[in-house]
Each structure stands twice: as C-alpha cells, then as structure tokens.
Amino acid sequence: MRRWVLHMDMDAFFASVEQLTRPTVSDRAVLVGGLGPRGTVAGASYQARAYGARSAMPMAEARRRCPVAVVLPPRGGVYQAVSRKVFDIVREISDVVGQVSIDEAFLEPVELIGGSTDDVERFAARLRERVRTEVGVPASVGAGSGKQIAKIASGLAKPDGALVVPPDQEHELLTGLPVRKLWGVGPVTESKLHRIGVYSIGELAALHPGDVTSLLGQAHGAELHRLAHGIDDHPVAERAEAKQVSAETTFDVDITEPVRLSTEVGGMAEHAHRRLVSSGRAARTVTVKVRDADFTTISRAETFATATSDLGSLSAAARRLIAVAVPPGTPIRLVGVSYSGLATSEQEALFDSPAHESEPAPVPEGEPAPEPTPLPGRRPWRAGDDVFHPENGHGWVQGAGLGRVTVRFETAATGRGRARTFQDDDPALKPAEPLNSLGW
C-alpha cells in the first residue's frame, strides 16, 4: 500500500504570532529577539527576510539590513500556547504524529494509506485551513512517500503553501537539489562530496554505493545513498524530549591556532543554538568538547543562574571554556558544543543578553521616538511589553522615552487598534499577562 507522510511547518512562527496578536504590524517587517547590542534574531517575518534578515543573525546586523522592521522581545509563553492549539488540531485529524519542535511535525494519517495524490492534497488543504481559521497563523505542508521528501516539499511550498509530490515525480524533484538538502549532510560531509565533484543529490545517487561508503563511512554513506534514491522508511513517531541539543564537527586538518579554534567553537555554538530555538527551549549549561590529535577527549562546562537562549551569552561561554580547556598549540581534530539543563518556561533573559538593558524598537511614523534610558523615577517601559489600561483594555508598548510611553491597544481578537500616549508613571497603566493578547 502506498505510504503518505506529511510535514507541517508553521511559517516564520515567532514573527507570525507577533503579527497575529499585534494586528498593526500584521503586514510589516517584524524581527523577534534580543534588543540589545548582543541580541540575536529568534524569528523574522517574510517581509523582513526580503531585506536579508534571518533567524540566528545578530540583531544589530538584521536591523541594519531591515531598518524599517518593528523589533519585539520574544514571548515564549504566547508561542507555547499557540503551538499547543495548533497541535491539538493536528492530533485530532491524524492518528500518527511526530512533533519535531514548537512549530513543525510529521504526520502519517491512516486514512491516506493507499490514497491518491488528490486525497492528500485535500487533506493538506483541510489541515492548513483549520490552522488558519481556528488559530490564525499560516502553515506550509509538504507530502511524499517518506519524511525526507515531505520536509523538502514543505520547504519548497513556503510561504503559506502546500506541495504534494507523487511517487513518480520524487526522483525528478531530488535530482537537481543540492546535497545539503539531505538529512545528515552538514558542512563537513558537503565539503567531502564537493571535493569529488558531487554537488547535487542526483550526482550522489549516481555514485556506486561502495564509493560513497568508502568516502563517508559504512553507516552514514549507505544511509545518504538510500535517501538520495528516495528510499526513506523512517517511522513517524513522537520523540522523547531531548535532554540536550548539540553540534560538533571533525576537521580535515588538525587546528592549532587559538583564534581559529575560537571561531570554530562559535560556529558550533550557533548551530546548536538554532536547534535550541527551534525546540522552543532555553539552556542553563554550556558544555564544550574537544578531541586532540591523540584522540584524547576533554570537556568543560559552565552553568548559568537561569536558563537562557541568547546566542551571545551561550557563545561567549563556549569561547571561555575552549580557552581554558585547550593549551595553546594543541592540535585539535574535533570540537563540539552542547546545551543542557533545558527549560521551556520563559525566563527574563530568554533570547536576550542578561547583561544589558533592552533598547526600544522602531515605532510607526508619527509616534514619539523612544529613548533608551527612562528619566529617573520613571517606570522603565520596554517596547513590546504587554500592558493593561482600565478604559482601553489590553495593549502593547510601541515606544517609550522622555517620560512618555505610547501604547497600541489591540489583540488578535480586536483587529487594528488605536495608539495613545501616556505619562510613563500613569498609575492606570499596568503590566499585563502576555497571553491576553491572544484574545482567547
């Protein structure tokens, strides 16, 4: 019987939730993340991506690329609530679900076993429509004979689309794609394949299996060769929650220069950070692992007082650890960075550096320009904060400074609202529960 696997990925999820709950910015470029000098981008709307901004980029660089963006601090509790509502729908319509992260999952509905391409297209349309109408966020769906094809298809369907790949078209789809699109092909594997002239999945599939395993190892090479031929029998199932997220790489030539080693550790810290953010969690402990030319493995760890997912803080810890762990001049063949002590609860420092005060975000034209530091004795309102006013209801801070704060009163349920400016010590203006912005 024909197998159908679907992959659902909510588009630019963090930014989409902000656009949902703050209707004034629903069609604007939005960046979500740390607002200070060491902040990093946790999410970028497609309007911001058009300027070259993207997730995991330093916020300062993203703001330079997209100066018109509205920059908002992340609200982990809101994203978790929206995610739960989306996946309640997913599990209602599919009996087999494997949630991968806060914003994506694989499905293998029993009702689609042996079904036609039209059946799958109707199912995907129904799923996307329910998520859009019942929750309010866009989702892209891909489908094929296995998880690999489904994930590739959902990526090609973005933004806010669907792509079902019939079995007789899978080979054509895979052939022209770069090898990096395959699961298990990272920078090192990609470099090895490029050195022998293999750049596309089709070129990898054309190699003799023995040549692939000789180059990449028996298990890894055989698996990639199967995937390149569209052979994918990986089951769809719920995964046990990971205890840590990590990234590591083995160098073709041993590294001895401390500056180069620090740079490589920073790269691994960024790769692991992407997985951390994708899982919707923060970490308390950073661990660095190195293996020298004699195959001796050394690891060092640092633990924060509270969990954080700020790339600047995590990367700085990793670099401190590598400087302590490796004497200058030691030949290093492998380096890895892992994050553990994972937490899903929102922390004060989530996605941001705990060592700085947040900077205000840009505000729409005509609004007062924010100042980074409030006047003495004034409430330190931050752009993006949720607030409540007894007459105007729930709102969010668009900008603050010079003793004033401008608030846009709106939620996902109200549509675009009006902005009002108050003295920043107005006793009627109170901090509010972010979940109220959903209007549920």
DRENDO-1510 file (C-alpha; in Angstrom, 1 decimal, always signed):
<recs>
REC; n; res; u; v; w
REC; 1; MET; +0.0; +0.0; +0.0 .
REC; 2; ARG; +1.2; +3.5; -0.9 .
REC; 3; ARG; +2.6; +5.4; +2.1 .
REC; 4; TRP; +2.0; +9.1; +2.6 .
REC; 5; VAL; +3.9; +11.2; +5.0 .
REC; 6; LEU; +3.2; +14.9; +5.6 .
REC; 7; HIS; +5.4; +17.6; +7.1 .
REC; 8; MET; +3.7; +20.7; +8.5 .
REC; 9; ASP; +5.8; +23.7; +9.3 .
REC; 10; MET; +4.4; +26.9; +10.7 .
REC; 11; ASP; +5.8; +29.8; +8.7 .
REC; 12; ALA; +8.2; +32.3; +10.5 .
REC; 13; PHE; +6.4; +31.1; +13.6 .
REC; 14; PHE; +7.6; +33.6; +16.3 .
REC; 15; ALA; +7.1; +36.6; +13.9 .
REC; 16; SER; +3.7; +35.2; +12.7 .
REC; 17; VAL; +2.4; +35.0; +16.3 .
REC; 18; GLU; +3.5; +38.6; +16.9 .
REC; 19; GLN; +1.7; +39.7; +13.7 .
REC; 20; LEU; -1.4; +37.8; +14.9 .
REC; 21; THR; -1.5; +39.3; +18.3 .
REC; 22; ARG; -0.4; +42.8; +17.3 .
REC; 23; PRO; -2.6; +43.4; +14.2 .
REC; 24; THR; -1.0; +46.8; +13.5 .
REC; 25; VAL; +2.2; +45.0; +12.3 .
REC; 26; SER; +0.4; +42.2; +10.5 .
REC; 27; ASP; +1.8; +43.3; +7.1 .
REC; 28; ARG; +5.0; +44.8; +8.3 .
REC; 29; ALA; +8.6; +43.6; +8.7 .
REC; 30; VAL; +9.0; +42.1; +12.2 .
REC; 31; LEU; +12.1; +40.9; +14.0 .
REC; 32; VAL; +11.8; +38.9; +17.2 .
REC; 33; GLY; +14.7; +38.6; +19.6 .
REC; 34; GLY; +17.1; +40.3; +21.9 .
REC; 35; LEU; +17.0; +44.1; +21.6 .
REC; 36; GLY; +20.4; +45.0; +23.0 .
REC; 37; PRO; +23.9; +45.1; +21.4 .
REC; 38; ARG; +24.5; +41.3; +21.9 .
REC; 39; GLY; +20.9; +40.3; +21.0 .
REC; 40; THR; +20.2; +37.8; +18.2 .
REC; 41; VAL; +17.2; +37.2; +15.9 .
REC; 42; ALA; +14.9; +34.4; +17.1 .
REC; 43; GLY; +12.4; +35.0; +14.3 .
REC; 44; ALA; +12.0; +37.1; +11.2 .
REC; 45; SER; +8.8; +37.7; +9.2 .
REC; 46; TYR; +8.9; +37.2; +5.5 .
REC; 47; GLN; +8.7; +40.9; +5.0 .
REC; 48; ALA; +11.9; +41.2; +7.0 .
REC; 49; ARG; +13.5; +38.3; +5.1 .
REC; 50; ALA; +13.0; +40.2; +1.9 .
REC; 51; TYR; +15.7; +42.6; +3.2 .
REC; 52; GLY; +18.1; +39.8; +4.0 .
REC; 53; ALA; +17.3; +39.5; +7.8 .
REC; 54; ARG; +17.0; +36.0; +9.1 .
REC; 55; SER; +16.9; +33.9; +12.3 .
REC; 56; ALA; +20.2; +33.4; +14.3 .
REC; 57; MET; +21.6; +36.6; +12.8 .
REC; 58; PRO; +22.9; +39.3; +15.2 .
REC; 59; MET; +20.1; +41.7; +15.8 .
REC; 60; ALA; +22.3; +44.7; +15.0 .
REC; 61; GLU; +23.0; +43.3; +11.6 .
REC; 62; ALA; +19.4; +42.4; +11.0 .
REC; 63; ARG; +18.3; +46.0; +11.9 .
REC; 64; ARG; +20.9; +47.4; +9.5 .
REC; 65; ARG; +19.6; +45.2; +6.7 .
REC; 66; CYS; +16.0; +46.0; +7.6 .
REC; 67; PRO; +15.8; +49.4; +9.1 .
REC; 68; VAL; +12.0; +49.6; +8.7 .
REC; 69; ALA; +11.5; +46.5; +10.9 .
REC; 70; VAL; +9.5; +46.5; +14.1 .
REC; 71; VAL; +11.7; +44.8; +16.7 .
REC; 72; LEU; +9.9; +42.9; +19.5 .
REC; 73; PRO; +11.1; +40.9; +22.5 .
REC; 74; PRO; +10.1; +37.2; +22.4 .
REC; 75; ARG; +7.2; +36.0; +24.5 .
REC; 76; GLY; +7.8; +32.3; +25.0 .
REC; 77; GLY; +4.6; +31.6; +26.8 .
REC; 78; VAL; +2.5; +33.0; +24.0 .
REC; 79; TYR; +4.3; +30.9; +21.4 .
REC; 80; GLN; +3.9; +27.8; +23.5 .
REC; 81; ALA; +0.1; +28.4; +23.8 .
REC; 82; VAL; -0.3; +28.9; +20.1 .
REC; 83; SER; +1.8; +25.8; +19.4 .
REC; 84; ARG; -0.4; +23.7; +21.7 .
REC; 85; LYS; -3.6; +24.9; +20.0 .
REC; 86; VAL; -2.1; +24.1; +16.5 .
REC; 87; PHE; -1.0; +20.6; +17.5 .
REC; 88; ASP; -4.3; +19.9; +19.2 .
REC; 89; ILE; -5.8; +20.2; +15.7 .
REC; 90; VAL; -3.0; +18.1; +14.1 .
REC; 91; ARG; -3.6; +15.3; +16.6 .
REC; 92; GLU; -7.3; +15.5; +16.1 .
REC; 93; ILE; -7.1; +14.8; +12.4 .
REC; 94; SER; -4.1; +12.5; +12.3 .
REC; 95; ASP; -3.7; +9.4; +14.4 .
REC; 96; VAL; +0.1; +9.2; +13.8 .
REC; 97; VAL; +2.0; +12.4; +14.6 .
REC; 98; GLY; +5.7; +13.1; +15.4 .
REC; 99; GLN; +6.2; +16.6; +16.7 .
REC; 100; VAL; +9.7; +17.8; +15.9 .
REC; 101; SER; +9.7; +21.2; +17.5 .
REC; 102; ILE; +7.5; +24.0; +18.7 .
REC; 103; ASP; +6.4; +24.8; +15.1 .
REC; 104; GLU; +6.7; +21.6; +13.0 .
REC; 105; ALA; +5.6; +18.0; +12.9 .
REC; 106; PHE; +5.4; +14.9; +10.7 .
REC; 107; LEU; +2.0; +13.2; +10.1 .
REC; 108; GLU; +1.1; +9.8; +8.7 .
REC; 109; PRO; -2.7; +9.7; +8.6 .
REC; 110; VAL; -4.1; +6.2; +8.4 .
REC; 111; GLU; -6.9; +7.5; +6.2 .
REC; 112; LEU; -4.4; +8.3; +3.5 .
REC; 113; ILE; -2.8; +4.8; +3.3 .
REC; 114; GLY; -3.1; +3.9; -0.4 .
REC; 115; GLY; -4.8; +7.2; -1.2 .
REC; 116; SER; -4.3; +9.2; -4.3 .
REC; 117; THR; -2.5; +12.5; -4.8 .
REC; 118; ASP; -5.8; +14.3; -4.9 .
REC; 119; ASP; -6.7; +12.7; -1.5 .
REC; 120; VAL; -3.5; +14.0; +0.1 .
REC; 121; GLU; -4.0; +17.5; -1.4 .
REC; 122; ARG; -7.5; +17.7; +0.0 .
REC; 123; PHE; -6.2; +16.6; +3.4 .
REC; 124; ALA; -3.4; +19.2; +3.4 .
REC; 125; ALA; -5.8; +21.9; +2.4 .
REC; 126; ARG; -8.2; +21.0; +5.2 .
REC; 127; LEU; -5.3; +21.0; +7.7 .
REC; 128; ARG; -4.0; +24.3; +6.6 .
REC; 129; GLU; -7.4; +25.9; +6.6 .
REC; 130; ARG; -8.2; +24.7; +10.1 .
REC; 131; VAL; -4.9; +26.1; +11.5 .
REC; 132; ARG; -5.5; +29.4; +9.7 .
REC; 133; THR; -9.1; +29.9; +10.8 .
REC; 134; GLU; -9.0; +28.4; +14.3 .
REC; 135; VAL; -5.6; +29.7; +15.4 .
REC; 136; GLY; -4.7; +32.4; +12.9 .
REC; 137; VAL; -1.2; +31.5; +11.8 .
REC; 138; PRO; +0.0; +30.3; +8.4 .
REC; 139; ALA; +1.4; +26.8; +7.9 .
REC; 140; SER; +3.0; +25.1; +4.9 .
REC; 141; VAL; +2.6; +21.4; +4.2 .
REC; 142; GLY; +4.6; +19.0; +2.1 .
REC; 143; ALA; +3.8; +15.4; +1.4 .
REC; 144; GLY; +5.6; +12.4; -0.1 .
REC; 145; SER; +6.5; +8.8; +0.4 .
REC; 146; GLY; +8.7; +9.5; +3.4 .
REC; 147; LYS; +9.8; +12.1; +5.9 .
REC; 148; GLN; +12.7; +13.3; +3.8 .
REC; 149; ILE; +10.6; +14.1; +0.7 .
REC; 150; ALA; +7.8; +15.6; +2.9 .
REC; 151; LYS; +10.2; +18.0; +4.6 .
REC; 152; ILE; +11.8; +19.1; +1.4 .
REC; 153; ALA; +8.3; +19.6; -0.1 .
REC; 154; SER; +7.1; +21.8; +2.8 .
REC; 155; GLY; +10.2; +23.9; +2.4 .
REC; 156; LEU; +9.5; +24.4; -1.3 .
REC; 157; ALA; +5.9; +25.2; -0.5 .
REC; 158; LYS; +6.8; +28.2; +1.7 .
REC; 159; PRO; +5.4; +30.6; +2.5 .
REC; 160; ASP; +1.9; +29.5; +3.3 .
REC; 161; GLY; +1.5; +26.8; +0.7 .
REC; 162; ALA; +1.3; +23.1; +0.1 .
REC; 163; LEU; +3.2; +20.7; -2.2 .
REC; 164; VAL; +2.3; +17.0; -2.7 .
REC; 165; VAL; +5.0; +15.0; -4.5 .
REC; 166; PRO; +3.6; +11.9; -6.3 .
REC; 167; PRO; +5.9; +8.9; -6.2 .
REC; 168; ASP; +6.7; +9.1; -9.9 .
REC; 169; GLN; +8.0; +12.7; -9.5 .
REC; 170; GLU; +10.2; +12.2; -6.5 .
REC; 171; HIS; +13.3; +11.3; -8.5 .
REC; 172; GLU; +12.9; +14.4; -10.6 .
REC; 173; LEU; +12.5; +16.6; -7.6 .
REC; 174; LEU; +15.6; +15.2; -5.8 .
REC; 175; THR; +17.9; +15.1; -8.7 .
REC; 176; GLY; +18.6; +18.8; -9.1 .
REC; 177; LEU; +18.7; +19.7; -5.4 .
REC; 178; PRO; +22.0; +20.5; -3.6 .
REC; 179; VAL; +23.3; +17.6; -1.5 .
REC; 180; ARG; +23.0; +19.9; +1.6 .
REC; 181; LYS; +19.2; +19.3; +1.4 .
REC; 182; LEU; +19.6; +15.7; +2.5 .
REC; 183; TRP; +19.4; +14.9; +6.2 .
REC; 184; GLY; +22.8; +14.2; +7.6 .
REC; 185; VAL; +24.7; +16.3; +5.2 .
REC; 186; GLY; +26.4; +19.1; +7.2 .
REC; 187; PRO; +29.4; +21.3; +6.3 .
REC; 188; VAL; +32.0; +18.5; +6.6 .
REC; 189; THR; +30.1; +15.9; +4.6 .
REC; 190; GLU; +29.2; +18.6; +2.0 .
REC; 191; SER; +32.9; +19.5; +1.7 .
REC; 192; LYS; +33.9; +15.9; +1.2 .
REC; 193; LEU; +31.3; +15.4; -1.6 .
REC; 194; HIS; +32.3; +18.7; -3.3 .
REC; 195; ARG; +35.9; +17.6; -3.4 .
REC; 196; ILE; +35.0; +14.6; -5.6 .
REC; 197; GLY; +32.7; +16.8; -7.8 .
REC; 198; VAL; +29.3; +15.8; -6.2 .
REC; 199; TYR; +27.1; +18.9; -5.8 .
REC; 200; SER; +23.6; +17.6; -6.4 .
REC; 201; ILE; +21.5; +14.8; -4.9 .
REC; 202; GLY; +21.3; +13.3; -8.4 .
REC; 203; GLU; +25.1; +13.2; -8.6 .
REC; 204; LEU; +25.3; +11.5; -5.2 .
REC; 205; ALA; +22.7; +8.9; -6.3 .
REC; 206; ALA; +24.7; +8.1; -9.4 .
REC; 207; LEU; +27.7; +7.1; -7.4 .
REC; 208; HIS; +28.5; +3.4; -6.7 .
REC; 209; PRO; +27.4; +2.6; -3.1 .
REC; 210; GLY; +30.9; +1.4; -2.3 .
REC; 211; ASP; +32.4; +4.7; -3.3 .
REC; 212; VAL; +30.0; +6.6; -1.0 .
REC; 213; THR; +30.7; +4.3; +2.0 .
REC; 214; SER; +34.4; +4.5; +1.3 .
REC; 215; LEU; +34.2; +8.3; +1.5 .
REC; 216; LEU; +31.7; +8.8; +4.3 .
REC; 217; GLY; +31.8; +5.6; +6.3 .
REC; 218; GLN; +29.6; +2.5; +6.1 .
REC; 219; ALA; +26.5; +3.5; +8.1 .
REC; 220; HIS; +26.5; +7.2; +7.1 .
REC; 221; GLY; +27.3; +6.7; +3.5 .
REC; 222; ALA; +24.8; +3.9; +3.0 .
REC; 223; GLU; +22.0; +5.9; +4.6 .
REC; 224; LEU; +22.7; +9.0; +2.5 .
REC; 225; HIS; +22.9; +6.9; -0.7 .
REC; 226; ARG; +19.4; +5.5; +0.1 .
REC; 227; LEU; +18.0; +8.9; +0.8 .
REC; 228; ALA; +19.5; +10.2; -2.5 .
REC; 229; HIS; +17.4; +7.5; -4.3 .
REC; 230; GLY; +14.3; +8.5; -2.4 .
REC; 231; ILE; +14.3; +5.4; -0.2 .
REC; 232; ASP; +13.1; +6.5; +3.2 .
REC; 233; ASP; +11.4; +4.2; +5.7 .
REC; 234; HIS; +11.9; +6.3; +8.8 .
REC; 235; PRO; +8.8; +5.9; +11.0 .
REC; 236; VAL; +6.7; +8.8; +12.1 .
REC; 237; ALA; +6.5; +8.8; +15.9 .
REC; 238; GLU; +6.6; +11.1; +18.9 .
REC; 239; ARG; +10.1; +11.7; +20.0 .
REC; 240; ALA; +11.2; +11.6; +23.6 .
REC; 241; GLU; +12.1; +15.1; +24.8 .
REC; 242; ALA; +15.8; +15.6; +24.3 .
REC; 243; LYS; +17.9; +16.2; +27.4 .
REC; 244; GLN; +20.3; +18.4; +25.4 .
REC; 245; VAL; +21.0; +19.9; +22.0 .
REC; 246; SER; +24.4; +19.9; +20.4 .
REC; 247; ALA; +26.5; +20.3; +17.3 .
REC; 248; GLU; +30.0; +19.1; +16.5 .
REC; 249; THR; +32.5; +18.9; +13.6 .
REC; 250; THR; +35.6; +17.0; +12.8 .
REC; 251; PHE; +38.3; +18.9; +10.9 .
REC; 252; ASP; +40.1; +17.6; +7.8 .
REC; 253; VAL; +43.3; +19.0; +9.2 .
REC; 254; ASP; +44.1; +19.5; +12.9 .
REC; 255; ILE; +43.7; +23.0; +14.2 .
REC; 256; THR; +46.4; +24.6; +16.4 .
REC; 257; GLU; +45.7; +28.3; +16.2 .
REC; 258; PRO; +43.6; +29.6; +19.2 .
REC; 259; VAL; +41.9; +32.2; +17.1 .
REC; 260; ARG; +40.7; +29.7; +14.5 .
REC; 261; LEU; +39.6; +27.3; +17.3 .
REC; 262; SER; +37.6; +30.0; +19.0 .
REC; 263; THR; +35.9; +30.8; +15.6 .
REC; 264; GLU; +35.0; +27.2; +15.1 .
REC; 265; VAL; +33.6; +26.9; +18.6 .
REC; 266; GLY; +31.5; +30.0; +17.9 .
REC; 267; GLY; +30.1; +28.3; +14.7 .
REC; 268; MET; +29.2; +25.2; +16.6 .
REC; 269; ALA; +27.6; +27.3; +19.3 .
REC; 270; GLU; +25.4; +28.9; +16.6 .
REC; 271; HIS; +24.4; +25.6; +15.1 .
REC; 272; ALA; +23.4; +24.2; +18.5 .
REC; 273; HIS; +21.6; +27.5; +19.2 .
REC; 274; ARG; +19.4; +27.1; +16.1 .
REC; 275; ARG; +18.2; +23.7; +17.4 .
REC; 276; LEU; +17.7; +25.2; +20.8 .
REC; 277; VAL; +15.5; +27.9; +19.5 .
REC; 278; SER; +13.6; +25.5; +17.2 .
REC; 279; SER; +12.7; +23.4; +20.2 .
REC; 280; GLY; +11.3; +26.4; +22.0 .
REC; 281; ARG; +13.6; +26.0; +25.0 .
REC; 282; ALA; +16.4; +27.7; +26.9 .
REC; 283; ALA; +19.5; +26.2; +28.5 .
REC; 284; ARG; +21.3; +26.6; +31.8 .
REC; 285; THR; +24.5; +24.7; +31.0 .
REC; 286; VAL; +27.0; +25.1; +28.1 .
REC; 287; THR; +29.5; +22.2; +27.5 .
REC; 288; VAL; +32.4; +22.3; +25.1 .
REC; 289; LYS; +34.0; +19.0; +23.9 .
REC; 290; VAL; +37.4; +18.8; +22.1 .
REC; 291; ARG; +39.4; +15.8; +20.8 .
REC; 292; ASP; +43.1; +16.2; +20.2 .
REC; 293; ALA; +45.4; +14.5; +17.7 .
REC; 294; ASP; +46.0; +11.7; +20.1 .
REC; 295; PHE; +42.2; +11.1; +20.4 .
REC; 296; THR; +42.1; +12.3; +23.9 .
REC; 297; THR; +38.7; +13.9; +24.7 .
REC; 298; ILE; +38.3; +16.8; +27.0 .
REC; 299; SER; +35.1; +18.5; +28.1 .
REC; 300; ARG; +34.4; +21.6; +30.2 .
REC; 301; ALA; +31.0; +23.1; +31.3 .
REC; 302; GLU; +29.6; +26.3; +32.6 .
REC; 303; THR; +26.2; +26.7; +34.2 .
REC; 304; PHE; +24.2; +30.0; +34.4 .
REC; 305; ALA; +21.9; +31.0; +37.2 .
REC; 306; THR; +18.9; +30.9; +35.0 .
REC; 307; ALA; +18.2; +29.3; +31.6 .
REC; 308; THR; +18.8; +31.5; +28.5 .
REC; 309; SER; +18.6; +31.1; +24.8 .
REC; 310; ASP; +20.6; +34.2; +23.9 .
REC; 311; LEU; +23.2; +33.3; +21.4 .
REC; 312; GLY; +25.6; +36.0; +22.6 .
REC; 313; SER; +25.7; +34.6; +26.2 .
REC; 314; LEU; +25.9; +31.0; +25.1 .
REC; 315; SER; +28.6; +31.6; +22.5 .
REC; 316; ALA; +30.7; +33.7; +24.9 .
REC; 317; ALA; +30.5; +30.9; +27.5 .
REC; 318; ALA; +31.7; +28.3; +24.9 .
REC; 319; ARG; +34.6; +30.5; +23.9 .
REC; 320; ARG; +35.6; +31.0; +27.6 .
REC; 321; LEU; +35.5; +27.2; +28.1 .
REC; 322; ILE; +37.6; +26.4; +25.0 .
REC; 323; ALA; +40.3; +28.9; +26.1 .
REC; 324; VAL; +40.6; +27.0; +29.4 .
REC; 325; ALA; +40.3; +23.5; +28.1 .
REC; 326; VAL; +42.9; +23.7; +25.3 .
REC; 327; PRO; +46.6; +24.8; +25.9 .
REC; 328; PRO; +47.9; +27.0; +23.1 .
REC; 329; GLY; +49.4; +25.0; +20.2 .
REC; 330; THR; +47.5; +21.7; +20.9 .
REC; 331; PRO; +46.4; +20.0; +17.7 .
REC; 332; ILE; +42.6; +19.7; +17.8 .
REC; 333; ARG; +40.7; +17.3; +15.4 .
REC; 334; LEU; +37.1; +17.7; +16.8 .
REC; 335; VAL; +35.1; +20.3; +18.6 .
REC; 336; GLY; +31.5; +20.3; +19.8 .
REC; 337; VAL; +29.2; +22.5; +21.8 .
REC; 338; SER; +26.1; +21.2; +23.7 .
REC; 339; TYR; +23.4; +22.9; +25.7 .
REC; 340; SER; +21.7; +21.1; +28.6 .
REC; 341; GLY; +19.6; +21.9; +31.7 .
REC; 342; LEU; +16.8; +22.7; +29.2 .
REC; 343; ALA; +13.7; +24.6; +30.2 .
REC; 344; THR; +10.5; +25.5; +28.5 .
REC; 345; SER; +9.4; +28.2; +30.9 .
REC; 346; GLU; +10.0; +31.8; +29.8 .
REC; 347; GLN; +12.9; +33.4; +31.6 .
REC; 348; GLU; +13.7; +37.1; +31.9 .
REC; 349; ALA; +16.8; +36.6; +29.8 .
REC; 350; LEU; +15.1; +34.4; +27.1 .
REC; 351; PHE; +16.6; +35.2; +23.7 .
REC; 352; ASP; +18.4; +38.2; +25.2 .
REC; 353; SER; +21.6; +39.0; +27.0 .
REC; 354; PRO; +21.1; +39.3; +30.8 .
REC; 355; ALA; +23.8; +41.8; +31.0 .
REC; 356; HIS; +22.2; +44.7; +29.3 .
REC; 357; GLU; +19.1; +46.9; +29.3 .
REC; 358; SER; +16.9; +46.4; +26.2 .
REC; 359; GLU; +16.8; +49.0; +23.5 .
REC; 360; PRO; +13.4; +50.3; +22.3 .
REC; 361; ALA; +12.1; +49.1; +19.0 .
REC; 362; PRO; +11.3; +51.3; +16.0 .
REC; 363; VAL; +7.8; +52.7; +16.1 .
REC; 364; PRO; +5.4; +53.6; +13.2 .
REC; 365; GLU; +5.6; +57.0; +11.6 .
REC; 366; GLY; +4.1; +59.8; +13.7 .
REC; 367; GLU; +4.8; +58.1; +17.0 .
REC; 368; PRO; +7.2; +59.6; +19.6 .
REC; 369; ALA; +10.8; +58.4; +19.1 .
REC; 370; PRO; +11.9; +56.2; +22.0 .
REC; 371; GLU; +14.8; +56.9; +24.3 .
REC; 372; PRO; +17.0; +54.0; +25.5 .
REC; 373; THR; +17.0; +55.2; +29.2 .
REC; 374; PRO; +13.9; +56.4; +31.1 .
REC; 375; LEU; +14.1; +59.5; +33.2 .
REC; 376; PRO; +15.0; +59.0; +36.9 .
REC; 377; GLY; +12.0; +57.7; +38.9 .
REC; 378; ARG; +10.0; +56.7; +35.8 .
REC; 379; ARG; +8.8; +53.2; +35.0 .
REC; 380; PRO; +11.2; +51.5; +32.6 .
REC; 381; TRP; +8.6; +50.5; +29.9 .
REC; 382; ARG; +10.2; +48.5; +27.1 .
REC; 383; ALA; +9.0; +48.4; +23.5 .
REC; 384; GLY; +6.9; +45.3; +23.1 .
REC; 385; ASP; +5.8; +45.0; +26.7 .
REC; 386; ASP; +2.2; +43.9; +27.3 .
REC; 387; VAL; +0.1; +46.4; +29.3 .
REC; 388; PHE; -3.4; +46.9; +30.5 .
REC; 389; HIS; -5.5; +50.1; +30.9 .
REC; 390; PRO; -8.9; +50.0; +32.6 .
REC; 391; GLU; -10.5; +52.1; +29.9 .
REC; 392; ASN; -8.6; +51.0; +26.8 .
REC; 393; GLY; -8.0; +47.3; +27.6 .
REC; 394; HIS; -5.0; +45.2; +26.6 .
REC; 395; GLY; -2.2; +46.8; +24.6 .
REC; 396; TRP; +1.5; +46.8; +23.8 .
REC; 397; VAL; +4.2; +49.4; +24.1 .
REC; 398; GLN; +5.3; +50.8; +20.8 .
REC; 399; GLY; +7.9; +53.2; +22.2 .
REC; 400; ALA; +8.9; +55.0; +25.4 .
REC; 401; GLY; +11.1; +57.9; +26.4 .
REC; 402; LEU; +11.2; +61.5; +27.7 .
REC; 403; GLY; +8.8; +60.5; +30.4 .
REC; 404; ARG; +6.1; +59.2; +28.0 .
REC; 405; VAL; +5.0; +55.8; +26.7 .
REC; 406; THR; +3.0; +55.1; +23.6 .
REC; 407; VAL; +0.7; +52.1; +23.7 .
REC; 408; ARG; -1.2; +50.5; +20.9 .
REC; 409; PHE; -4.4; +48.9; +22.3 .
REC; 410; GLU; -5.2; +45.8; +20.3 .
REC; 411; THR; -5.3; +42.0; +20.5 .
REC; 412; ALA; -5.7; +39.1; +18.0 .
REC; 413; ALA; -9.5; +39.4; +18.6 .
REC; 414; THR; -9.9; +43.1; +18.2 .
REC; 415; GLY; -8.1; +43.8; +14.9 .
REC; 416; ARG; -6.0; +47.0; +14.5 .
REC; 417; GLY; -6.3; +49.3; +17.5 .
REC; 418; ARG; -5.6; +52.9; +18.2 .
REC; 419; ALA; -2.5; +54.3; +19.8 .
REC; 420; ARG; -2.4; +56.5; +22.9 .
REC; 421; THR; +0.4; +58.3; +24.7 .
REC; 422; PHE; +0.6; +58.5; +28.5 .
REC; 423; GLN; +3.0; +59.7; +31.1 .
REC; 424; ASP; +5.1; +56.7; +31.8 .
REC; 425; ASP; +4.2; +56.8; +35.5 .
REC; 426; ASP; +0.5; +56.9; +34.9 .
REC; 427; PRO; -0.9; +54.7; +37.7 .
REC; 428; ALA; -3.7; +53.4; +35.4 .
REC; 429; LEU; -1.2; +51.7; +33.1 .
REC; 430; LYS; -0.2; +48.3; +34.4 .
REC; 431; PRO; +1.9; +45.3; +33.1 .
REC; 432; ALA; -0.3; +42.7; +31.6 .
REC; 433; GLU; -0.3; +38.9; +31.1 .
REC; 434; PRO; +1.0; +38.4; +27.5 .
REC; 435; LEU; -1.4; +35.5; +26.9 .
REC; 436; ASN; -4.2; +38.0; +27.0 .
REC; 437; SER; -3.0; +39.4; +23.6 .
REC; 438; LEU; -4.4; +36.2; +22.0 .
REC; 439; GLY; -7.9; +37.3; +22.8 .
REC; 440; TRP; -9.0; +33.7; +23.6 .
</recs>
